[in-house]
């Protein structure tokens, strides 16, 4: 067996880490016939195309003819080393993933290979599962890069339509919000965003992140009210193996994924009191302790919190810690309800039509003056989220009367004016009827919590 001969261990099966190999193509560049034959036999049943060449000149010809998802490149080639050729093709703008293989490894070669853009580096002889693992990692990374690119493109499209801060509309109520977001994006201070459900608190938090110097890192949102109290600590801080029953392995928390970026704590007032104490400590000391760990881990995370509850009232009632409230409430940003910015409804409706028509696969329709007139008379207890849901139903049903019935039937006061309470009650009861009395689903559609819905139903004796 020569130094370049691979070690084949068929008893060590390999399971590809990333599916879809059948659509992939690989170019093998190696001057040793035995290695080319071995790699081709290993890969030909897994990939759509496997080509082998013995020189970089032949490789250049094939690269001009076909697209290859991956190049397996030997470093010891006649005339020119694999690393030198890799540097050349990178300068030419070819960014194919490359796995460099060599029988004579040294630190300098490894450093040059990685600097030239090699995705992986293997020393001959290697096992079958080693080369397959390296290929799988490359395919996986390529998939993630593409996925991230698409997501960023979608985000860019959203920004183009909605403005750099994500807020839609030009009402007077939005102008101070926009100015505040721009100023808050330049500082690391903790912000508490308040406002009714569906007013766009997460959009405002994302805008602060996207306009800040942390935008290159992750924005990580978490709804504190949607996480069970017994696992919220592990969810935020992570845990070590064996920390509790069922912890079969260690796991990073959301603070870890938000490192260098922003953690958005939505519905922060729903946190249990014990968790409030731990969150306060993290905010003050900039360190987290995973569940079951013996040492703390420094973190660099900006925290933005939001709530639709009256936090000052919760503090007075002992349901929210006063010291945490003061720590979160360095700056408070209040999002106005939709009824206070009704002039933004046409712009919002047209934006949702463009957005939803594509998602639903239906033709985009331009809302007419009759629809806008009906929308303007409604109180919007679910705010912008409810408006979006209503536009979605309108696009599906195509019947304005079905959508606006809740705004114009049996809701007038003695002097003929429409009352907010009557409109709100009729609309909520209509949604409840549509979902068969399921308050959880009704709350989701309305953009309000189940507790709020139950309280209103109790007031009405429903």
Secondary structure by P-SEA (a helix, b strand, c coil): ccccbbbbcccccccccccccccbbbbbbcccaaaaaaaaaaccccccbbbbbccaaaaaaaaacccccccccccccccccaaaaaaaaaaaccccbbbbbbccccaaaaaaaaaacccccccccccaaaaaaaaaaaaaaaaaaaaaaaaaaaaaaaaaaccccccccccccaaaaaaaaaaaaaccbbbbbbbcccccaaaaaaaaaaacccccccccccccccccccccccccccccccccccccbbbbccccccccbbbbbcccccccaaaaaaaaaaaaccccccccccbbbbbbbbbbbbbccaaaaaaaaccccaaaaaaaacbbbbbbcccccccaaaaaaaaaaaaaaaaacbbbbcccaaaaaaaaaccccccaaaaaaaaaaaaaaccccccccccccccccccccccaaaaaaaaaaaaaaaaccaaaaaaaaacccaaaaaaaaaaacc
